[in-house]
Amino acid sequence: MYTIKRAAELTGVPAATLRAWERRYDVVEPRRTDAGYRIYDEESLERIRDMTALLEDGWSASNAAAEVERRRLADHTPTRQPPPSPAAPPLPGVDPSPATTAERAAATSRLIEAAARLDPAGVARVLDEQLSRASYELVVDDWLMPALEEVGLAWADGRISIAGEHLVAHAVLRRLAAAYDAAGNRPPGPAVIVGLPAGVHHELGIFAFAVALRRLGVNTVHLGPDLPSPAWSAALDAHSARYAVLSVPGPEDIPAARELVEMLRASHGGVSVFVGGGRQDDLDGPGVTRLGHAIAPAAAEVAAILV
C-alpha cells in the first residue's frame, strides 16, 4: 500500500493530478486511513499508469478514464498496450481537420498560458483561430473538448487560477451561444429538450452537443444547466416533445440524473432519454440510450432517430 506521495513517485503523475482524476473522473478510489489519508494499492497504480498511457496516445481525459473503467469491468486486468485512439467520424461532406496532433497540443498550451495570465484577448485569439480551422463538429471533438479537459487539469495542478478557468469557460460559452443562434431552428419537426439535471452546472459539453444537433436541422430546445425536474416536465409538455437529452459529467451528478430519469419514466412514459457525459454508464434501464463520448456522432445518432 502506498501514500499519495509515493504513488505519485511511482507513476510519475503529480499528487494534485491524482486528486483531480479521482474527483473529476473517478479513475481510482483510494482507501482512507483512520486519519483520512489516501492509500493506493497495486491495482490503483496500474489504473493510473493506463490512464497516463492513453493520455500520451492522444486520448482526452474523460475518454481515457472511461476506457480504464471499461477494462476494469471487462476482466480486472489492466492492459499495458492501449488500442489506437478512437476518432469521431466526420459528417458527410466534411473534410478532415487540417490541424495535426502537435498543432492541437500547441494550441492547448497557448490557451492555458493565456488563462494563466488572465489574458482575455489571448484566450479569444486561440479559440477563434482553432474554430476557424475546420468544421464546428471536427474542431469540437478533435480539439475543444480535450483542450477544456486540459484546462481543468491545469487548474487542479495549480498552473492556472480558478479565475483563469472561468475566463476560458465563459469565452467558450459565448462562442457556443453564437454558434447555436447562427444555426437557427427549423420547425416543424419533433422537438428535443436538452439540458442538465438540478444541481449540475458543467454545461459546456451539453451546450456543444446542442449546437451540433441544431446544425443537423433538429428542432433543439436547449434549457441550460441546473434544471429542476418539474421544469423538464413543463418543457416536454410545452413542446409536445418525446425526446430528452441530458448529461452526467461527474460522479457527484449521478444521483440528480437518476432522479430525473426516474421522474421522466413515471410522468412521461413515452419519452426517450439520451444520456452523455463522463458518467453516462451509471444510468441505464428502459428508454435510456447512452450517446458515447464524442459530440458529432452523438448528435448524428439522435438526428437519425428523428428522421
Secondary structure as the mmCIF struct_conf table of DSSP 4:
data_model
#
loop_
_struct_conf.conf_type_id
_struct_conf.id
_struct_conf.beg_label_comp_id
_struct_conf.beg_label_asym_id
_struct_conf.beg_label_seq_id
_struct_conf.end_label_comp_id
_struct_conf.end_label_asym_id
_struct_conf.end_label_seq_id
STRN STRN1 TYR A 2 THR A 3
HELX_RH_AL_P HELX_RH_AL_P1 ILE A 4 THR A 11
HELX_RH_AL_P HELX_RH_AL_P2 ALA A 15 TYR A 25
STRN STRN2 ARG A 31 ARG A 32
TURN_TY1_P TURN_TY1_P1 ASP A 34 ALA A 35
STRN STRN3 ARG A 38 TYR A 40
HELX_RH_AL_P HELX_RH_AL_P3 GLU A 42 GLU A 56
TURN_TY1_P TURN_TY1_P2 ASP A 57 GLY A 58
HELX_RH_AL_P HELX_RH_AL_P4 ALA A 61 ASP A 75
BEND BEND1 HIS A 76 HIS A 76
BEND BEND2 ARG A 80 GLN A 81
HELX_LH_PP_P HELX_LH_PP_P1 PRO A 82 PRO A 86
HELX_LH_PP_P HELX_LH_PP_P2 ALA A 88 LEU A 91
TURN_TY1_P TURN_TY1_P3 PRO A 92 GLY A 93
HELX_LH_PP_P HELX_LH_PP_P3 VAL A 94 SER A 97
HELX_RH_AL_P HELX_RH_AL_P5 THR A 101 ALA A 116
TURN_TY1_P TURN_TY1_P4 ARG A 117 LEU A 118
HELX_RH_AL_P HELX_RH_AL_P6 PRO A 120 LEU A 131
TURN_TY1_P TURN_TY1_P5 SER A 132 ARG A 133
BEND BEND3 ALA A 134 ALA A 134
HELX_RH_AL_P HELX_RH_AL_P7 TYR A 136 VAL A 139
HELX_RH_PI_P HELX_RH_PI_P1 VAL A 140 LEU A 144
HELX_RH_AL_P HELX_RH_AL_P8 MET A 145 ALA A 156
TURN_TY1_P TURN_TY1_P6 ASP A 157 GLY A 158
BEND BEND4 ARG A 159 ILE A 160
HELX_RH_AL_P HELX_RH_AL_P9 ILE A 162 ALA A 183
BEND BEND5 PRO A 188 GLY A 189
STRN STRN4 ALA A 191 VAL A 194
STRN STRN5 PRO A 197 PRO A 197
TURN_TY1_P TURN_TY1_P7 ALA A 198 GLY A 199
HELX_RH_AL_P HELX_RH_AL_P10 LEU A 204 ARG A 215
TURN_TY1_P TURN_TY1_P8 LEU A 216 GLY A 217
STRN STRN6 ASN A 219 HIS A 222
BEND BEND6 PRO A 225 ASP A 226
STRN STRN7 LEU A 227 LEU A 227
HELX_RH_AL_P HELX_RH_AL_P11 SER A 229 ALA A 238
TURN_TY1_P TURN_TY1_P9 HIS A 239 SER A 240
STRN STRN8 TYR A 243 SER A 247
BEND BEND7 GLY A 250 GLY A 250
HELX_RH_3T_P HELX_RH_3T_P1 PRO A 251 ASP A 253
HELX_RH_AL_P HELX_RH_AL_P12 ILE A 254 SER A 267
TURN_TY1_P TURN_TY1_P10 GLY A 269 GLY A 270
STRN STRN9 SER A 272 GLY A 276
BEND BEND8 GLY A 277 GLY A 277
TURN_TY1_P TURN_TY1_P11 GLY A 278 ARG A 279
HELX_RH_3T_P HELX_RH_3T_P2 GLN A 280 ASP A 282
BEND BEND9 GLY A 285 GLY A 285
TURN_TY1_P TURN_TY1_P12 PRO A 286 GLY A 287
STRN STRN10 VAL A 288 ARG A 290
BEND BEND10 HIS A 293 HIS A 293
HELX_RH_AL_P HELX_RH_AL_P13 ILE A 295 LEU A 306
#
